[in-house]
Amino acid sequence: MRWLGGRESSNVEDRRGMGGGFPVGVGGGLGAIVVVVLGLLFGIDPSVLMSVLNGEAPQQTQTQTQTRPDDGAGYGSSRPQSAGDDTMRRFVSVVLADTEDVWRRVFREMGRNYDEPKLVLYERTVPSACGRASSSSGPFYCPNDQKAYFDLSFFDEMKRRFHAAGDFGQAYVIAHEIGHHVQNELGILGRAHAERERSDPRRANAISVRIELQADCLAGVWAHHAQRARQILEQGDLEEAMNAAAAVGDDRLQQQTRGVVVPDAFTHGSSAQRVRWFKTGLENGNLKACDTFAAAQP
């Protein structure tokens, strides 16, 4: 994928090295404030105090720490960095910027404004307006704060566990989460979630599948327009994206973890469905082609 030298988005919040916010063991609220004040008075890192009070061993810090300047969103932090670490941040930022360019133009053609989402980088655990989440849950989008959350270790897991390597496969994952933001902007996500709440578990799962497959299709729409505008694709990129989409299909994941496939328990769609809807968006490049809710079979 051709991404080096591309515009970087200003909508990345880098919370890595911040410990995912204060632990809840000291009660949060006033307790957390007291710890912060004590830390400032005695020159001790508040997060270390919080760890001790919660019975946790303070994390060891490494030498040669690079101070990260504030990113404009109030999330400046100090953490050990490597060249690969910095490259991945730039990659994510460039892909996010590219989705911004595409969706601004698509929305403008519809006579609408596109409100850009934030993308939060974190490690291990993170608080969001949708609740606290951990990296084990994978990347996610929270409509309550209009932010997509990524622990970059997921991309390593894609290589090791899912055998889905390649930068365009990673770009597909980012574009999928931004696809959820597009759904939110269009009011689709709110209506679908409301319908899920009124449904029995089996129908709720079926609605979730259509939500996720539409996000796959919207990721394909992004790739279609990005390729036409900037020729981002290189040899093998499409195969990387298809492989990534197939690797996170419910049937493949269930087979790996349970040893049996249970279609009624699908929440994201099968490998074949995910690949098919991504290809649909990629080939057509328009929102109408992504109406998974109108399809007789997703």
C-alpha distance (Angstrom), angle and dihedral (degrees) to the residues before:
residue distance angle dihedral
M1 . . .
R2 3.80 . .
W3 3.78 105.6 .
L4 3.82 108.1 126.1
G5 3.78 111.3 114.5
G6 3.79 93.1 19.6
R7 3.78 123.1 136.6
E8 3.81 113.8 -83.0
S9 3.77 119.7 -136.9
S10 3.79 120.8 -119.2
N11 3.81 89.3 -149.1
V12 3.81 97.5 83.7
E13 3.82 116.9 112.6
D14 3.79 109.4 -162.8
R15 3.80 107.7 -156.6
R16 3.79 95.7 160.5
G17 3.77 113.2 131.8
M18 3.78 91.9 26.7
G19 3.78 94.8 99.1
G20 3.79 94.4 -121.0
G21 3.79 93.6 -76.3
F22 3.80 127.8 -62.9
P23 3.79 118.4 -32.4
V24 3.77 115.7 -113.6
G25 3.80 98.1 -130.2
V26 3.82 94.7 94.7
G27 3.76 91.2 53.5
G28 3.80 98.4 -100.3
G29 3.80 117.6 -126.8
L30 3.82 110.8 58.8
G31 3.82 92.3 7.6
A32 3.78 91.2 57.8
I33 3.80 91.4 47.6
V34 3.81 91.5 52.0
V35 3.80 91.2 51.4
V36 3.81 91.4 49.7
V37 3.82 91.0 50.9
L38 3.81 91.9 48.6
G39 3.78 90.5 48.4
L40 3.78 92.0 52.4
L41 3.81 92.6 46.5
F42 3.80 94.9 50.4
G43 3.80 99.2 32.6
I44 3.80 94.4 -114.7
D45 3.79 124.6 139.0
P46 3.86 104.3 -104.9
S47 3.81 90.9 -142.7
V48 3.82 89.1 59.1
L49 3.81 90.7 52.3
M50 3.78 90.6 48.5
S51 3.79 91.1 51.2
V52 3.81 92.3 50.7
L53 3.80 93.2 47.8
N54 3.79 89.5 50.8
G55 3.79 92.2 51.2
E56 3.78 94.0 -108.5
A57 3.77 126.4 134.0
P58 3.81 110.8 -112.5
Q59 3.77 112.0 -110.1
Q60 3.77 115.1 -108.7
T61 3.76 115.9 -116.7
Q62 3.75 123.2 -140.0
T63 3.74 128.3 -131.8
Q64 3.80 124.1 -110.5
T65 3.77 91.5 45.4
Q66 3.76 113.4 -178.2
T67 3.79 113.9 -142.1
R68 3.78 110.3 -130.1
P69 3.83 111.4 -145.2
D70 3.77 118.0 -128.8
D71 3.80 108.6 -81.8
G72 3.78 94.5 -143.1
A73 3.80 93.1 -97.9
G74 3.78 96.6 79.4
Y75 3.79 96.4 -101.7
G76 3.78 103.2 112.8
S77 3.81 111.8 146.0
S78 3.79 144.3 165.5
R79 3.79 117.8 -119.8
P80 3.79 138.9 144.5
Q81 3.78 110.2 -89.7
S82 3.77 136.1 -167.7
A83 3.77 130.3 -161.7
G84 3.80 90.2 -107.3
D85 3.78 90.6 50.3
D86 3.79 91.8 53.9
T87 3.81 91.7 45.3
M88 3.80 91.6 54.5
R89 3.79 91.3 50.8
R90 3.80 90.4 51.9
F91 3.80 90.9 47.0
V92 3.80 92.4 52.4
S93 3.79 90.5 46.3
V94 3.82 92.9 50.9
V95 3.81 93.4 48.0
L96 3.81 90.4 47.9
A97 3.81 90.0 50.5
D98 3.79 89.7 51.0
T99 3.81 91.6 52.8
E100 3.80 88.1 50.3
D101 3.80 91.7 53.8
V102 3.81 92.9 48.1
W103 3.79 98.8 44.9
R104 3.80 93.9 43.3
R105 3.79 88.4 56.9
V106 3.82 94.5 43.8
F107 3.81 92.4 48.8
R108 3.80 91.5 45.8
E109 3.79 89.4 55.3
M110 3.82 87.5 54.6
G111 3.80 90.8 50.7
R112 3.79 92.8 -108.8
N113 3.80 137.5 115.2
Y114 3.78 120.5 -119.7
D115 3.80 114.5 -139.2
E116 3.79 106.1 -151.1
P117 3.81 116.8 -128.6
K118 3.78 126.2 -135.1
L119 3.80 120.9 -117.3
V120 3.80 115.0 -146.5
L121 3.80 121.3 -156.0
Y122 3.82 113.4 -157.8
E123 3.77 142.9 157.6
R124 3.81 127.2 -124.4
T125 3.81 99.4 -31.0
V126 3.77 137.6 16.6
P127 3.82 138.4 -178.8
S128 3.80 116.5 -129.6
A129 3.78 137.6 169.3
C130 3.82 85.8 -98.8
G131 3.80 93.0 55.1
R132 3.78 135.6 -86.9
A133 3.78 115.9 -45.2
S134 3.78 136.2 -175.6
S135 3.77 132.1 -142.9
S136 3.82 89.3 -108.1
S137 3.81 88.5 73.5
G138 3.80 91.9 59.7
P139 3.82 128.0 -135.8
F140 3.79 114.8 -25.1
Y141 3.79 142.9 176.9
C142 3.80 122.5 -133.2
P143 3.82 113.6 -155.9
N144 3.81 91.4 -167.3
D145 3.81 92.3 69.5
Q146 3.83 98.1 16.6
K147 3.79 92.8 -123.9
A148 3.79 133.3 132.9
Y149 3.81 115.3 -143.8
F150 3.80 124.8 -148.8
D151 3.77 134.3 178.3
L152 3.80 101.0 -163.8
S153 3.80 90.1 -144.6
F154 3.82 85.5 78.4
F155 3.79 88.8 74.3
D156 3.81 89.5 55.9
E157 3.80 88.1 49.7
M158 3.79 89.4 52.5
K159 3.79 88.4 59.5
R160 3.80 98.0 41.9
R161 3.78 103.5 35.7
F162 3.78 104.2 23.5
H163 3.82 98.6 30.1
A164 3.81 87.3 -133.7
A165 3.79 105.5 137.4
G166 3.79 129.0 165.3
D167 3.77 138.0 83.4
F168 3.80 95.3 -106.2
G169 3.80 89.8 54.3
Q170 3.80 86.8 54.7
A171 3.80 90.5 47.3
Y172 3.82 88.6 53.5
V173 3.83 89.8 57.2
I174 3.81 91.5 50.7
A175 3.80 92.1 46.2
H176 3.82 90.2 49.3
E177 3.81 92.1 57.4
I178 3.80 90.7 45.5
G179 3.82 85.7 50.7
H180 3.80 86.8 64.3
H181 3.79 88.3 55.1
V182 3.80 89.7 52.4
Q183 3.81 88.0 52.0
N184 3.79 88.9 50.7
E185 3.79 92.5 49.4
L186 3.81 90.5 51.7
G187 3.80 93.3 48.2
I188 3.80 92.2 -115.7
L189 3.78 95.7 115.7
G190 3.80 94.7 52.2
R191 3.79 93.3 49.8
A192 3.79 92.7 46.3
H193 3.79 93.3 49.3
A194 3.79 91.1 48.6
E195 3.80 89.4 52.5
R196 3.80 90.8 49.2
E197 3.80 91.0 55.1
R198 3.82 90.0 55.2
S199 3.80 93.4 48.3
D200 3.78 136.4 84.6
P201 3.82 116.6 -107.6
R202 3.81 94.9 -95.0
R203 3.81 94.1 51.5
A204 3.82 91.1 41.4
N205 3.80 89.0 57.0
A206 3.81 90.9 48.7
I207 3.81 90.3 53.0
S208 3.81 90.3 49.3
V209 3.79 89.5 53.7
R210 3.81 91.4 54.4
I211 3.81 90.6 48.1
E212 3.79 91.6 52.6
L213 3.80 95.7 43.4
Q214 3.78 90.0 51.5
A215 3.81 89.2 53.3
D216 3.81 87.5 52.5
C217 3.79 89.5 52.0
L218 3.81 91.3 48.5
A219 3.80 88.7 52.0
G220 3.80 86.0 56.2
V221 3.81 90.7 49.9
W222 3.80 89.0 54.4
A223 3.81 91.3 50.0
H224 3.83 90.8 48.9
H225 3.80 93.5 55.1
A226 3.80 95.1 38.4
Q227 3.79 90.0 54.1
R228 3.80 93.3 48.3
A229 3.79 93.0 48.0
R230 3.80 102.1 37.4
Q231 3.83 109.1 9.2
I232 3.80 92.3 -126.1
L233 3.81 97.0 165.2
E234 3.79 124.1 99.5
Q235 3.79 131.7 -176.4
G236 3.80 109.7 -60.4
D237 3.81 96.9 13.2
L238 3.79 95.9 114.4
E239 3.79 90.3 50.2
E240 3.82 88.8 52.4
A241 3.81 91.9 53.6
M242 3.81 93.3 45.5
N243 3.78 90.5 48.8
A244 3.81 91.3 49.9
A245 3.82 91.8 48.8
A246 3.80 91.4 48.8
A247 3.80 93.1 45.4
V248 3.82 93.0 61.1
G249 3.80 96.1 45.1
D250 3.82 113.7 129.5
D251 3.78 93.4 -123.0
R252 3.79 93.3 54.8
L253 3.80 93.3 44.3
Q254 3.81 92.5 47.6
Q255 3.79 91.1 49.1
Q256 3.80 90.2 51.7
T257 3.81 96.5 46.4
R258 3.82 104.3 29.1
G259 3.75 103.6 20.6
V260 3.81 89.5 -129.7
V261 3.81 134.5 74.8
V262 3.83 118.5 -128.1
P263 3.84 109.6 -175.2
D264 3.83 93.9 -171.3
A265 3.81 87.6 61.9
F266 3.80 94.0 53.9
T267 3.81 114.2 123.9
H268 3.82 101.4 168.5
G269 3.80 105.3 28.8
S270 3.78 135.1 -104.8
S271 3.79 123.5 -65.3
A272 3.80 90.9 -104.0
Q273 3.81 92.6 49.6
R274 3.79 93.4 49.3
V275 3.79 92.6 49.6
R276 3.82 92.0 45.7
W277 3.80 95.2 51.7
F278 3.78 93.5 45.1
K279 3.81 88.6 52.5
T280 3.82 90.1 47.5
G281 3.80 91.4 57.6
L282 3.78 92.5 42.2
E283 3.80 94.2 51.7
N284 3.82 98.3 41.0
G285 3.80 102.5 33.0
N286 3.81 95.0 -158.2
L287 3.78 136.9 102.9
K288 3.80 95.7 -125.5
A289 3.78 90.5 66.0
C290 3.82 88.9 58.2
D291 3.80 99.1 63.4
T292 3.78 96.8 125.8
F293 3.81 90.0 163.7
A294 3.83 91.7 64.3
A295 3.80 93.9 46.9
A296 3.81 114.7 105.8
Q297 3.79 89.3 -140.5
P298 3.80 120.3 19.5
